[in-house]
Amino acid sequence: MTVPAPRRGEVWLAQLDKVRPVIVVTRDPMGRLLHAVLAAPITSTVRELSTEVPVGPADGVRRESVANLDNVQLVTRSRLIRRVGRARGSTMAAACSALAIAAGCE
């Protein structure tokens, strides 16, 4: 089965340490050119870190959770299971800020 090209801001279920949702942060159009995308795992464990971004049903996630930008990782397209939603623009803006903090660029 061919996985459609993931796009920035989409929420996918991915096979990581376990099946969990991720937000794709790789810029468009690179998602269709690369065999892997940079993605932030989503977890229900909230630690109140400046690199955590709240996500919820409006972003395609079942329950209130956080995207952890300290733990971004390359996810091969073969590990992407299915698209479940799209993060709001405000969520992606917060993710960009959190990624800058995580990388020490802020």
A tleap script that builds the chain and sets N, CA, C and O, in Angstrom:
source leaprc.protein.ff14SB
mol = sequence {
  NMET THR VAL PRO ALA PRO ARG ARG GLY GLU
  VAL TRP LEU ALA GLN LEU ASP LYS VAL ARG
  PRO VAL ILE VAL VAL THR ARG ASP PRO MET
  GLY ARG LEU LEU HIE ALA VAL LEU ALA ALA
  PRO ILE THR SER THR VAL ARG GLU LEU SER
  THR GLU VAL PRO VAL GLY PRO ALA ASP GLY
  VAL ARG ARG GLU SER VAL ALA ASN LEU ASP
  ASN VAL GLN LEU VAL THR ARG SER ARG LEU
  ILE ARG ARG VAL GLY ARG ALA ARG GLY SER
  THR MET ALA ALA ALA CYS SER ALA LEU ALA
  ILE ALA ALA GLY CYS CGLU
}
set mol.1.N position { 0.832 -1.184 0.000 }
set mol.1.CA position { 0.000 0.000 0.000 }
set mol.1.C position { 0.877 1.247 0.000 }
set mol.1.O position { 1.818 1.343 0.788 }
set mol.2.N position { 0.581 2.186 -0.864 }
set mol.2.CA position { 1.330 3.425 -0.943 }
set mol.2.C position { 0.716 4.456 -0.008 }
set mol.2.O position { -0.488 4.708 -0.041 }
set mol.3.N position { 1.561 5.043 0.820 }
set mol.3.CA position { 1.107 6.084 1.742 }
set mol.3.C position { 1.128 7.410 0.999 }
set mol.3.O position { 2.133 7.741 0.370 }
set mol.4.N position { 0.035 8.183 1.056 }
set mol.4.CA position { 0.055 9.486 0.395 }
set mol.4.C position { 1.113 10.382 1.035 }
set mol.4.O position { 1.478 10.193 2.195 }
set mol.5.N position { 1.593 11.340 0.283 }
set mol.5.CA position { 2.630 12.237 0.788 }
set mol.5.C position { 2.109 13.034 1.978 }
set mol.5.O position { 1.103 13.735 1.863 }
set mol.6.N position { 2.784 12.932 3.115 }
set mol.6.CA position { 2.365 13.714 4.275 }
set mol.6.C position { 2.676 15.193 4.061 }
set mol.6.O position { 3.671 15.552 3.431 }
set mol.7.N position { 1.812 16.027 4.591 }
set mol.7.CA position { 1.981 17.475 4.450 }
set mol.7.C position { 2.165 18.108 5.821 }
set mol.7.O position { 1.683 17.599 6.833 }
set mol.8.N position { 2.875 19.229 5.827 }
set mol.8.CA position { 3.124 19.960 7.065 }
set mol.8.C position { 1.795 20.256 7.758 }
set mol.8.O position { 0.839 20.708 7.128 }
set mol.9.N position { 1.753 19.996 9.045 }
set mol.9.CA position { 0.567 20.277 9.839 }
set mol.9.C position { -0.414 19.131 9.935 }
set mol.9.O position { -1.351 19.182 10.733 }
set mol.10.N position { -0.215 18.095 9.133 }
set mol.10.CA position { -1.127 16.959 9.228 }
set mol.10.C position { -0.813 16.126 10.472 }
set mol.10.O position { 0.335 16.027 10.905 }
set mol.11.N position { -1.855 15.539 11.024 }
set mol.11.CA position { -1.712 14.620 12.150 }
set mol.11.C position { -1.888 13.208 11.596 }
set mol.11.O position { -2.884 12.904 10.940 }
set mol.12.N position { -0.913 12.359 11.869 }
set mol.12.CA position { -0.914 10.967 11.404 }
set mol.12.C position { -0.761 10.033 12.594 }
set mol.12.O position { -0.151 10.394 13.601 }
set mol.13.N position { -1.311 8.844 12.479 }
set mol.13.CA position { -0.945 7.768 13.390 }
set mol.13.C position { 0.331 7.163 12.829 }
set mol.13.O position { 0.437 6.910 11.628 }
set mol.14.N position { 1.302 6.933 13.712 }
set mol.14.CA position { 2.595 6.401 13.279 }
set mol.14.C position { 3.037 5.295 14.224 }
set mol.14.O position { 2.716 5.306 15.413 }
set mol.15.N position { 3.776 4.346 13.677 }
set mol.15.CA position { 4.348 3.277 14.490 }
set mol.15.C position { 5.686 3.772 15.016 }
set mol.15.O position { 6.680 3.760 14.289 }
set mol.16.N position { 5.723 4.206 16.266 }
set mol.16.CA position { 6.965 4.638 16.912 }
set mol.16.C position { 7.285 3.590 17.980 }
set mol.16.O position { 7.353 2.401 17.669 }
set mol.17.N position { 7.484 4.010 19.234 }
set mol.17.CA position { 7.647 3.048 20.324 }
set mol.17.C position { 6.367 2.241 20.493 }
set mol.17.O position { 6.384 1.092 20.934 }
set mol.18.N position { 5.260 2.875 20.131 }
set mol.18.CA position { 3.936 2.257 20.024 }
set mol.18.C position { 3.186 3.093 18.995 }
set mol.18.O position { 3.702 4.113 18.540 }
set mol.19.N position { 2.005 2.690 18.629 }
set mol.19.CA position { 1.239 3.504 17.682 }
set mol.19.C position { 0.773 4.750 18.418 }
set mol.19.O position { 0.105 4.670 19.449 }
set mol.20.N position { 1.140 5.908 17.868 }
set mol.20.CA position { 0.749 7.169 18.487 }
set mol.20.C position { 0.595 8.223 17.405 }
set mol.20.O position { 1.162 8.085 16.321 }
set mol.21.N position { -0.165 9.272 17.685 }
set mol.21.CA position { -0.286 10.352 16.708 }
set mol.21.C position { 0.971 11.220 16.696 }
set mol.21.O position { 1.662 11.359 17.705 }
set mol.22.N position { 1.245 11.792 15.541 }
set mol.22.CA position { 2.356 12.736 15.370 }
set mol.22.C position { 1.868 13.900 14.510 }
set mol.22.O position { 0.941 13.759 13.712 }
set mol.23.N position { 2.512 15.049 14.689 }
set mol.23.CA position { 2.273 16.189 13.804 }
set mol.23.C position { 3.472 16.305 12.879 }
set mol.23.O position { 4.612 16.358 13.339 }
set mol.24.N position { 3.221 16.344 11.594 }
set mol.24.CA position { 4.290 16.501 10.603 }
set mol.24.C position { 4.762 17.956 10.627 }
set mol.24.O position { 3.959 18.878 10.484 }
set mol.25.N position { 6.076 18.155 10.810 }
set mol.25.CA position { 6.636 19.507 10.808 }
set mol.25.C position { 7.537 19.765 9.602 }
set mol.25.O position { 7.973 20.897 9.394 }
set mol.26.N position { 7.821 18.741 8.810 }
set mol.26.CA position { 8.600 18.929 7.581 }
set mol.26.C position { 7.863 19.888 6.655 }
set mol.26.O position { 6.646 19.800 6.490 }
set mol.27.N position { 8.610 20.797 6.059 }
set mol.27.CA position { 7.991 21.800 5.181 }
set mol.27.C position { 7.493 21.168 3.891 }
set mol.27.O position { 8.056 20.196 3.388 }
set mol.28.N position { 6.425 21.750 3.377 }
set mol.28.CA position { 5.941 21.351 2.053 }
set mol.28.C position { 6.889 21.948 1.028 }
set mol.28.O position { 7.369 23.055 1.273 }
set mol.29.N position { 7.193 21.339 -0.062 }
set mol.29.CA position { 6.721 20.060 -0.599 }
set mol.29.C position { 7.636 18.888 -0.275 }
set mol.29.O position { 7.558 17.855 -0.941 }
set mol.30.N position { 8.495 19.015 0.719 }
set mol.30.CA position { 9.490 17.977 0.987 }
set mol.30.C position { 8.870 16.640 1.384 }
set mol.30.O position { 9.489 15.595 1.184 }
set mol.31.N position { 7.668 16.653 1.939 }
set mol.31.CA position { 7.013 15.413 2.349 }
set mol.31.C position { 6.826 14.427 1.218 }
set mol.31.O position { 6.813 13.217 1.439 }
set mol.32.N position { 6.680 14.938 0.006 }
set mol.32.CA position { 6.503 14.012 -1.119 }
set mol.32.C position { 7.831 13.632 -1.769 }
set mol.32.O position { 7.883 12.700 -2.571 }
set mol.33.N position { 8.907 14.347 -1.430 }
set mol.33.CA position { 10.210 14.078 -2.033 }
set mol.33.C position { 11.104 13.188 -1.170 }
set mol.33.O position { 11.985 12.500 -1.687 }
set mol.34.N position { 10.880 13.203 0.123 }
set mol.34.CA position { 11.731 12.465 1.055 }
set mol.34.C position { 11.079 11.153 1.472 }
set mol.34.O position { 9.856 11.020 1.426 }
set mol.35.N position { 11.892 10.194 1.875 }
set mol.35.CA position { 11.332 8.925 2.358 }
set mol.35.C position { 10.964 8.995 3.839 }
set mol.35.O position { 10.345 8.072 4.369 }
set mol.36.N position { 11.344 10.094 4.510 }
set mol.36.CA position { 11.022 10.277 5.928 }
set mol.36.C position { 10.677 11.740 6.174 }
set mol.36.O position { 11.151 12.632 5.472 }
set mol.37.N position { 9.844 11.967 7.181 }
set mol.37.CA position { 9.465 13.333 7.547 }
set mol.37.C position { 9.812 13.574 9.007 }
set mol.37.O position { 9.876 12.639 9.805 }
set mol.38.N position { 10.035 14.836 9.344 }
set mol.38.CA position { 10.252 15.231 10.724 }
set mol.38.C position { 8.884 15.370 11.375 }
set mol.38.O position { 8.011 16.064 10.853 }
set mol.39.N position { 8.699 14.713 12.508 }
set mol.39.CA position { 7.386 14.711 13.155 }
set mol.39.C position { 7.537 14.833 14.664 }
set mol.39.O position { 8.504 14.351 15.255 }
set mol.40.N position { 6.557 15.491 15.269 }
set mol.40.CA position { 6.520 15.648 16.723 }
set mol.40.C position { 5.505 14.665 17.296 }
set mol.40.O position { 4.332 14.699 16.923 }
set mol.41.N position { 5.947 13.789 18.200 }
set mol.41.CA position { 5.008 12.845 18.795 }
set mol.41.C position { 4.017 13.557 19.710 }
set mol.41.O position { 4.340 14.558 20.350 }
set mol.42.N position { 2.814 13.019 19.755 }
set mol.42.CA position { 1.756 13.558 20.605 }
set mol.42.C position { 1.548 12.587 21.754 }
set mol.42.O position { 1.478 11.374 21.557 }
set mol.43.N position { 1.450 13.141 22.966 }
set mol.43.CA position { 1.299 12.324 24.163 }
set mol.43.C position { 0.261 12.932 25.096 }
set mol.43.O position { 0.021 14.139 25.073 }
set mol.44.N position { -0.344 12.094 25.904 }
set mol.44.CA position { -1.283 12.590 26.915 }
set mol.44.C position { -0.557 12.941 28.212 }
set mol.44.O position { -1.169 13.474 29.138 }
set mol.45.N position { 0.745 12.648 28.285 }
set mol.45.CA position { 1.543 13.002 29.457 }
set mol.45.C position { 1.986 14.454 29.330 }
set mol.45.O position { 2.844 14.782 28.511 }
set mol.46.N position { 1.402 15.307 30.137 }
set mol.46.CA position { 1.697 16.743 30.095 }
set mol.46.C position { 2.663 17.070 31.223 }
set mol.46.O position { 2.400 16.772 32.388 }
set mol.47.N position { 3.802 17.696 30.858 }
set mol.47.CA position { 4.812 18.046 31.858 }
set mol.47.C position { 4.982 19.550 32.009 }
set mol.47.O position { 5.856 20.009 32.744 }
set mol.48.N position { 4.140 20.322 31.310 }
set mol.48.CA position { 4.182 21.792 31.408 }
set mol.48.C position { 5.517 22.365 30.921 }
set mol.48.O position { 6.004 23.345 31.486 }
set mol.49.N position { 6.112 21.773 29.888 }
set mol.49.CA position { 7.367 22.265 29.322 }
set mol.49.C position { 7.089 23.332 28.272 }
set mol.49.O position { 6.031 23.330 27.644 }
set mol.50.N position { 8.031 24.237 28.085 }
set mol.50.CA position { 7.867 25.286 27.066 }
set mol.50.C position { 7.915 24.718 25.652 }
set mol.50.O position { 7.569 25.406 24.692 }
set mol.51.N position { 8.339 23.482 25.526 }
set mol.51.CA position { 8.423 22.822 24.219 }
set mol.51.C position { 7.242 21.889 23.960 }
set mol.51.O position { 7.249 21.133 22.988 }
set mol.52.N position { 6.241 21.938 24.815 }
set mol.52.CA position { 5.012 21.181 24.605 }
set mol.52.C position { 3.935 22.111 24.062 }
set mol.52.O position { 3.763 23.230 24.546 }
set mol.53.N position { 3.219 21.640 23.059 }
set mol.53.CA position { 2.155 22.425 22.432 }
set mol.53.C position { 0.831 21.691 22.638 }
set mol.53.O position { 0.697 20.535 22.238 }
set mol.54.N position { -0.146 22.349 23.257 }
set mol.54.CA position { -1.447 21.700 23.448 }
set mol.54.C position { -2.118 21.378 22.112 }
set mol.54.O position { -2.113 22.195 21.191 }
set mol.55.N position { -2.689 20.188 22.020 }
set mol.55.CA position { -3.473 19.763 20.857 }
set mol.55.C position { -4.731 19.076 21.376 }
set mol.55.O position { -4.766 18.583 22.504 }
set mol.56.N position { -5.745 19.054 20.550 }
set mol.56.CA position { -6.994 18.427 20.968 }
set mol.56.C position { -7.847 18.052 19.778 }
set mol.56.O position { -7.351 17.969 18.655 }
set mol.57.N position { -9.130 17.825 20.017 }
set mol.57.CA position { -10.034 17.401 18.945 }
set mol.57.C position { -10.046 18.334 17.727 }
set mol.57.O position { -10.203 17.861 16.601 }
set mol.58.N position { -9.887 19.621 17.925 }
set mol.58.CA position { -9.866 20.554 16.790 }
set mol.58.C position { -8.648 20.343 15.898 }
set mol.58.O position { -8.610 20.821 14.764 }
set mol.59.N position { -7.644 19.618 16.421 }
set mol.59.CA position { -6.430 19.310 15.660 }
set mol.59.C position { -6.439 17.878 15.125 }
set mol.59.O position { -5.464 17.439 14.516 }
set mol.60.N position { -7.520 17.155 15.345 }
set mol.60.CA position { -7.604 15.780 14.857 }
set mol.60.C position { -7.175 14.736 15.863 }
set mol.60.O position { -6.975 13.574 15.510 }
set mol.61.N position { -7.029 15.144 17.126 }
set mol.61.CA position { -6.623 14.227 18.191 }
set mol.61.C position { -7.842 13.959 19.073 }
set mol.61.O position { -8.613 14.876 19.359 }
set mol.62.N position { -8.017 12.730 19.500 }
set mol.62.CA position { -9.225 12.363 20.266 }
set mol.62.C position { -9.396 13.110 21.571 }
set mol.62.O position { -10.499 13.545 21.901 }
set mol.63.N position { -8.299 13.264 22.323 }
set mol.63.CA position { -8.410 13.920 23.629 }
set mol.63.C position { -7.322 14.966 23.773 }
set mol.63.O position { -6.354 14.996 23.014 }
set mol.64.N position { -7.505 15.820 24.762 }
set mol.64.CA position { -6.518 16.867 25.011 }
set mol.64.C position { -5.168 16.222 25.313 }
set mol.64.O position { -5.062 15.342 26.167 }
set mol.65.N position { -4.145 16.674 24.601 }
set mol.65.CA position { -2.803 16.104 24.697 }
set mol.65.C position { -1.801 17.215 24.420 }
set mol.65.O position { -2.169 18.388 24.365 }
set mol.66.N position { -0.540 16.847 24.246 }
set mol.66.CA position { 0.491 17.802 23.840 }
set mol.66.C position { 1.376 17.178 22.770 }
set mol.66.O position { 1.616 15.970 22.762 }
set mol.67.N position { 1.854 18.025 21.871 }
set mol.67.CA position { 2.901 17.628 20.931 }
set mol.67.C position { 4.223 17.984 21.597 }
set mol.67.O position { 4.403 19.108 22.066 }
set mol.68.N position { 5.137 17.040 21.639 }
set mol.68.CA position { 6.413 17.240 22.317 }
set mol.68.C position { 7.480 17.596 21.283 }
set mol.68.O position { 7.963 16.725 20.559 }
set mol.69.N position { 7.844 18.875 21.215 }
set mol.69.CA position { 8.830 19.326 20.231 }
set mol.69.C position { 10.260 19.081 20.689 }
set mol.69.O position { 11.190 19.277 19.907 }
set mol.70.N position { 10.463 18.656 21.940 }
set mol.70.CA position { 11.794 18.224 22.373 }
set mol.70.C position { 12.135 16.859 21.801 }
set mol.70.O position { 13.300 16.459 21.784 }
set mol.71.N position { 11.129 16.151 21.335 }
set mol.71.CA position { 11.326 14.772 20.902 }
set mol.71.C position { 10.970 14.577 19.426 }
set mol.71.O position { 10.493 13.509 19.043 }
set mol.72.N position { 11.199 15.602 18.593 }
set mol.72.CA position { 10.921 15.432 17.165 }
set mol.72.C position { 11.825 14.330 16.618 }
set mol.72.O position { 12.951 14.146 17.081 }
set mol.73.N position { 11.323 13.616 15.644 }
set mol.73.CA position { 12.091 12.512 15.075 }
set mol.73.C position { 11.746 12.305 13.613 }
set mol.73.O position { 10.668 12.670 13.144 }
set mol.74.N position { 12.701 11.704 12.905 }
set mol.74.CA position { 12.432 11.320 11.524 }
set mol.74.C position { 11.569 10.074 11.535 }
set mol.74.O position { 11.884 9.089 12.202 }
set mol.75.N position { 10.492 10.128 10.798 }
set mol.75.CA position { 9.578 8.992 10.695 }
set mol.75.C position { 9.495 8.619 9.217 }
set mol.75.O position { 9.079 9.429 8.388 }
set mol.76.N position { 9.891 7.398 8.895 }
set mol.76.CA position { 9.800 6.967 7.498 }
set mol.76.C position { 8.334 6.861 7.096 }
set mol.76.O position { 7.468 6.553 7.914 }
set mol.77.N position { 8.083 7.120 5.834 }
set mol.77.CA position { 6.702 7.065 5.348 }
set mol.77.C position { 6.089 5.687 5.554 }
set mol.77.O position { 4.875 5.568 5.714 }
set mol.78.N position { 6.905 4.655 5.551 }
set mol.78.CA position { 6.377 3.303 5.766 }
set mol.78.C position { 5.847 3.111 7.188 }
set mol.78.O position { 5.076 2.185 7.439 }
set mol.79.N position { 6.254 3.979 8.122 }
set mol.79.CA position { 5.770 3.883 9.508 }
set mol.79.C position { 4.538 4.751 9.753 }
set mol.79.O position { 3.955 4.716 10.836 }
set mol.80.N position { 4.149 5.522 8.756 }
set mol.80.CA position { 2.920 6.311 8.860 }
set mol.80.C position { 1.751 5.401 8.510 }
set mol.80.O position { 1.734 4.788 7.442 }
set mol.81.N position { 0.789 5.315 9.393 }
set mol.81.CA position { -0.327 4.381 9.220 }
set mol.81.C position { -1.484 5.038 8.479 }
set mol.81.O position { -1.926 4.546 7.440 }
set mol.82.N position { -1.972 6.154 9.020 }
set mol.82.CA position { -3.058 6.867 8.343 }
set mol.82.C position { -3.161 8.280 8.882 }
set mol.82.O position { -2.811 8.567 10.027 }
set mol.83.N position { -3.645 9.135 8.032 }
set mol.83.CA position { -3.863 10.534 8.388 }
set mol.83.C position { -5.141 10.609 9.224 }
set mol.83.O position { -6.153 10.001 8.874 }
set mol.84.N position { -5.090 11.358 10.335 }
set mol.84.CA position { -6.269 11.463 11.203 }
set mol.84.C position { -6.783 12.888 11.352 }
set mol.84.O position { -7.858 13.104 11.912 }
set mol.85.N position { -6.028 13.857 10.859 }
set mol.85.CA position { -6.492 15.237 10.995 }
set mol.85.C position { -5.454 16.232 10.549 }
set mol.85.O position { -4.456 15.891 9.914 }
set mol.86.N position { -5.719 17.470 10.900 }
set mol.86.CA position { -4.817 18.564 10.556 }
set mol.86.C position { -4.786 19.536 11.722 }
set mol.86.O position { -5.829 19.934 12.239 }
set mol.87.N position { -3.582 19.913 12.131 }
set mol.87.CA position { -3.428 20.885 13.212 }
set mol.87.C position { -3.864 22.268 12.730 }
set mol.87.O position { -3.661 22.629 11.571 }
set mol.88.N position { -4.457 23.021 13.627 }
set mol.88.CA position { -4.867 24.395 13.314 }
set mol.88.C position { -3.632 25.261 13.068 }
set mol.88.O position { -2.527 24.917 13.487 }
set mol.89.N position { -3.834 26.374 12.392 }
set mol.89.CA position { -2.735 27.309 12.142 }
set mol.89.C position { -2.084 27.790 13.424 }
set mol.89.O position { -0.861 27.909 13.496 }
set mol.90.N position { -2.890 28.066 14.435 }
set mol.90.CA position { -2.347 28.536 15.714 }
set mol.90.C position { -1.513 27.446 16.389 }
set mol.90.O position { -0.523 27.746 17.055 }
set mol.91.N position { -1.904 26.202 16.222 }
set mol.91.CA position { -1.134 25.087 16.780 }
set mol.91.C position { 0.216 24.983 16.083 }
set mol.91.O position { 1.239 24.766 16.732 }
set mol.92.N position { 0.221 25.137 14.761 }
set mol.92.CA position { 1.482 25.053 14.020 }
set mol.92.C position { 2.396 26.232 14.336 }
set mol.92.O position { 3.614 26.066 14.391 }
set mol.93.N position { 1.832 27.415 14.543 }
set mol.93.CA position { 2.648 28.573 14.929 }
set mol.93.C position { 3.309 28.311 16.283 }
set mol.93.O position { 4.486 28.615 16.472 }
set mol.94.N position { 2.551 27.749 17.218 }
set mol.94.CA position { 3.107 27.413 18.527 }
set mol.94.C position { 4.164 26.316 18.399 }
set mol.94.O position { 5.168 26.336 19.110 }
set mol.95.N position { 3.940 25.358 17.493 }
set mol.95.CA position { 4.914 24.285 17.274 }
set mol.95.C position { 6.228 24.847 16.737 }
set mol.95.O position { 7.301 24.398 17.139 }
set mol.96.N position { 6.155 25.815 15.841 }
set mol.96.CA position { 7.379 26.432 15.305 }
set mol.96.C position { 8.159 27.137 16.412 }
set mol.96.O position { 9.382 27.024 16.484 }
set mol.97.N position { 7.455 27.858 17.267 }
set mol.97.CA position { 8.116 28.535 18.388 }
set mol.97.C position { 8.737 27.522 19.343 }
set mol.97.O position { 9.865 27.707 19.801 }
set mol.98.N position { 8.005 26.452 19.643 }
set mol.98.CA position { 8.512 25.424 20.548 }
set mol.98.C position { 9.717 24.702 19.945 }
set mol.98.O position { 10.642 24.332 20.668 }
set mol.99.N position { 9.711 24.500 18.631 }
set mol.99.CA position { 10.838 23.850 17.966 }
set mol.99.C position { 12.089 24.725 18.049 }
set mol.99.O position { 13.193 24.213 18.233 }
set mol.100.N position { 11.923 26.028 17.916 }
set mol.100.CA position { 13.058 26.947 18.056 }
set mol.100.C position { 13.636 26.874 19.468 }
set mol.100.O position { 14.854 26.902 19.644 }
set mol.101.N position { 12.767 26.782 20.469 }
set mol.101.CA position { 13.233 26.647 21.853 }
set mol.101.C position { 13.965 25.314 22.021 }
set mol.101.O position { 15.043 25.268 22.615 }
set mol.102.N position { 13.385 24.237 21.500 }
set mol.102.CA position { 13.990 22.908 21.629 }
set mol.102.C position { 15.372 22.846 20.983 }
set mol.102.O position { 16.262 22.153 21.475 }
set mol.103.N position { 15.548 23.571 19.882 }
set mol.103.CA position { 16.824 23.561 19.161 }
set mol.103.C position { 17.806 24.602 19.697 }
set mol.103.O position { 18.931 24.704 19.208 }
set mol.104.N position { 17.386 25.369 20.696 }
set mol.104.CA position { 18.253 26.396 21.259 }
set mol.104.C position { 18.431 27.593 20.352 }
set mol.104.O position { 19.427 28.308 20.459 }
set mol.105.N position { 17.480 27.822 19.459 }
set mol.105.CA position { 17.557 28.933 18.508 }
set mol.105.C position { 16.831 30.174 19.005 }
set mol.105.O position { 16.802 31.191 18.312 }
set mol.106.N position { 16.261 30.106 20.163 }
set mol.106.CA position { 15.516 31.255 20.681 }
set mol.106.C position { 16.157 31.755 21.935 }
set mol.106.O position { 15.680 32.722 22.529 }
savepdb mol mol.pdb
quit
